[in-house]
Each structure stands twice: as structure tokens, then as C-alpha cells.
């Protein structure tokens, strides 16, 4: 039988006024990957509120997003760097279960990361999961929360938001860090801020390529789901731009809200937030 005392202690702390106000250390960067992570102890947020809050944060010129703990090595680094399992238990991270996915089934399938990264549900490189709440209603548990008092990530109901202790933010490496370049920023991939932003009915997104190659510029929602592909072709080095008219792949107008412009160039990607107001 697993020792449940660390988990039980963490649950008790979740209701304690000791952690009722944010008191966060500086983000911690993984030297092996360049990704940085920050624990935000803000109780009683829903998962969607945590997604929005993380997207509003920035550090060292990088925009934040709700952390995507995609593999075991990343999970172990985050646990060790942010204070240990019980300290960061019951915090939202950026995984959700897509009930419309072709492979959807309860409780293990149809899970995705908000960034669109590959979901490793099993195998030696996969994170530890604790999708074992046989006493709960699986159909309502569609969001990912840390369960690290006992070592795993757990499916959790957004209606249980009052039990959450906060969330974990991830900051992606800068393009310079990914390229390992010491050259000026103009020698690296650059994704400009959309203009105007907020916008209605259209906005222009500028980007600069350090060399010729295949580039993909996409619009995604905050869950990482593809809304529209603006560019998907080989381009020359230098400056380029694309315009988004606030429509999806079918030509239908999307609702007001915040979206992500994402550029992929080889192994490098960057994102910028943009807001449509109608």
C-alpha cells in the first residue's frame, strides 16, 4: 500500500490560510532544455482561469503558458526544482481531455497538451499519471492537476476548483537559446507582435527567418487546437508577413477572445498572444 500521508498533508494544506496569498519564487530554468518553470500559489482558480492567468505572465522576455509536463525527465525536474511533490500538489497544468478526439475513451485516452505537444500516455519516457479515481465520475474529470504527493498527474474535475492550490507556468526557450547563437537577435527566428492587437476585423503578423526553409504559421486557441493555418511553405530568409481575418479553416468567423499565433521553423517555435474583440 502506498504511503498516503504526504498526499493527506497536502490536502490539508490546500485548505489552510498559510498559502492563501501568492508567494512565488523566481522561475527556475532547466539548463538541459532552456525551459523555465514557476509555481503560482493562488487557490480556488478553475482550470480555464489558470490557463488565462498563465498566458498573461512573462519572464525574461518570454511569454508564459500553463505548464505542459510532457515526459518523465521534465516531471522530475519540475518536482525537484519547485519544492518537492507535496509542496506543489494540487496545482493545475496544461493538459485536458478532448471528448471529440477520435481516440477518446475514459479515463486514459483523448488527452492533449494546450501547446499541441505529443502526449506520451505510457512507456518509460512518459510522466507518471494517477488516473485511478474509480470512485469518481470519469466523465467530469477532463483537466490535469498535479498529484505529486503520491508522484503522479491526475485527471480532475473543474468543478473541484476550490481544492486547487494554484498552477505552474512554463516559459519556452528563446529562439537564441534554441539556436545556441551568440549573434544579434536579427540572426535568429523572430515573430513580431501582431498589429493591431487587440484587433477587429483583421491583424498582421510579421516574422523574420534567419535562413531559407519551411515555415508554418498557425493560429491556435488557448488549448492548442488549430484554428487556421496562415503559412505552410518554403520561404526565403528575411522578413515576411501574413494577415489573419479572424476566420477559421472553414471561413467562419471565430468568437471574441484570446488566441495564439504560433510559428514553427525547423525545431524552433515561438508564440504570440492576440485578442479578437467584436
C-alpha positions, 0 to 999 in steps of 0.5 A, spaced: 500 500 500 502 506 498 504 511 503 498 516 503 500 521 508 504 526 504 498 526 499 493 527 506 498 533 508 497 536 502 490 536 502 490 539 508 494 544 506 490 546 500 485 548 505 489 552 510 490 560 510 498 559 510 498 559 502 492 563 501 496 569 498 501 568 492 508 567 494 512 565 488 519 564 487 523 566 481 522 561 475 527 556 475 530 554 468 532 547 466 539 548 463 538 541 459 532 544 455 532 552 456 525 551 459 523 555 465 518 553 470 514 557 476 509 555 481 503 560 482 500 559 489 493 562 488 487 557 490 480 556 488 482 558 480 478 553 475 482 550 470 480 555 464 482 561 469 489 558 470 490 557 463 488 565 462 492 567 468 498 563 465 498 566 458 498 573 461 505 572 465 512 573 462 519 572 464 525 574 461 522 576 455 518 570 454 511 569 454 508 564 459 503 558 458 500 553 463 505 548 464 505 542 459 509 536 463 510 532 457 515 526 459 518 523 465 525 527 465 521 534 465 516 531 471 522 530 475 525 536 474 519 540 475 518 536 482 525 537 484 526 544 482 519 547 485 519 544 492 518 537 492 511 533 490 507 535 496 509 542 496 506 543 489 500 538 489 494 540 487 496 545 482 493 545 475 497 544 468 496 544 461 493 538 459 485 536 458 481 531 455 478 532 448 471 528 448 471 529 440 478 526 439 477 520 435 481 516 440 477 518 446 475 513 451 475 514 459 479 515 463 486 514 459 485 516 452 483 523 448 488 527 452 492 533 449 497 538 451 494 546 450 501 547 446 499 541 441 505 537 444 505 529 443 502 526 449 506 520 451 500 516 455 505 510 457 512 507 456 518 509 460 519 516 457 512 518 459 510 522 466 507 518 471 499 519 471 494 517 477 488 516 473 485 511 478 479 515 481 474 509 480 470 512 485 469 518 481 465 520 475 470 519 469 466 523 465 467 530 469 474 529 470 477 532 463 483 537 466 490 535 469 492 537 476 498 535 479 498 529 484 505 529 486 504 527 493 503 520 491 508 522 484 503 522 479 498 527 474 491 526 475 485 527 471 480 532 475 474 535 475 473 543 474 468 543 478 473 541 484 476 548 483 476 550 490 481 544 492 486 547 487 492 550 490 494 554 484 498 552 477 505 552 474 507 556 468 512 554 463 516 559 459 519 556 452 526 557 450 528 563 446 529 562 439 537 564 441 537 559 446 534 554 441 539 556 436 545 556 441 547 563 437 551 568 440 549 573 434 544 579 434 537 577 435 536 579 427 540 572 426 535 568 429 527 566 428 523 572 430 515 573 430 513 580 431 507 582 435 501 582 431 498 589 429 493 591 431 492 587 437 487 587 440 484 587 433 477 587 429 476 585 423 483 583 421 491 583 424 498 582 421 503 578 423 510 579 421 516 574 422 523 574 420 527 567 418 534 567 419 535 562 413 531 559 407 526 553 409 519 551 411 515 555 415 508 554 418 504 559 421 498 557 425 493 560 429 491 556 435 486 557 441 488 557 448 488 549 448 492 548 442 487 546 437 488 549 430 484 554 428 487 556 421 493 555 418 496 562 415 503 559 412 505 552 410 511 553 405 518 554 403 520 561 404 526 565 403 530 568 409 528 575 411 522 578 413 515 576 411 508 577 413 501 574 413 494 577 415 489 573 419 481 575 418 479 572 424 476 566 420 477 559 421 479 553 416 472 553 414 471 561 413 467 562 419 468 567 423 471 565 430 468 568 437 471 574 441 477 572 445 484 570 446 488 566 441 495 564 439 499 565 433 504 560 433 510 559 428 514 553 427 521 553 423 525 547 423 525 545 431 524 552 433 517 555 435 515 561 438 508 564 440 504 570 440 498 572 444 492 576 440 485 578 442 479 578 437 474 583 440 467 584 436 
